[in-house]
């Protein structure tokens, strides 16, 4: 029903995991996609894999979202390559484990710098181009962890993901006069490289806790991002949408028994 052909899309943290899945869906839909990440090796691999999936162009841009100057350089590079920015997928995030009792100030700062400040810096850097687009879209990758659920060792991560939603709501109000929407996707357990390394038994146990009976894929997040980027989603803003196969629905394991 909708077309993303020719749209200019930036995906931060786009070289692997959920970000790569998002970038792949946009590439297949014919958008021009800028994959932003810190590692040049991962960037090169991702651009090579995605280029040619659709009619658009795929480029790699080195960027550290925790650094506002790096975000500014990223936005400038994309505008120079594509002529503008229509969609920002602020996906970059880190999730190192750190129990609350032993968490250091540096560990807390690293997560907040990337996940919270990095979201704000990425939006700020792309804002002039998004305003010029007159159909700008900002799509944040949050998580069920923090806004809905909790998990031991991730209190700093959960706090950062909840903070993204607080930012989203006010940003949506401020940017609405510029025809920019701001929404967030809350993934559940998504089958990425990190989860795959945990082994088949672990993955099977996780799948049994999900009503859909399977883990999600990075493309599942990309499909929702593509809709949120469309003209048809132009009246949808300030919303946090969960994509988890029903993971947060059961009130106890007994709800899935039999």
Secondary structure by P-SEA (a helix, b strand, c coil): ccccccbbbbbcccccaaaaaaaaaaaaaccbbbbbcccaaaaaaaaaaccccccbbbbbbbbccccaaaaaaaaaaaaaaccccccccccbbbbbbbccccccaaaaaaaaaccaaaaaaaaaaaaaaaaaacbbbbbbbcccccccccccccaaaaaaaaaaaaaaaaaaaaaccccbbbbbbbbccccccccccccaaaaaaaaaaccccccccaaaaaaaaaaaacccccccccbbbbcccccccccccccccc
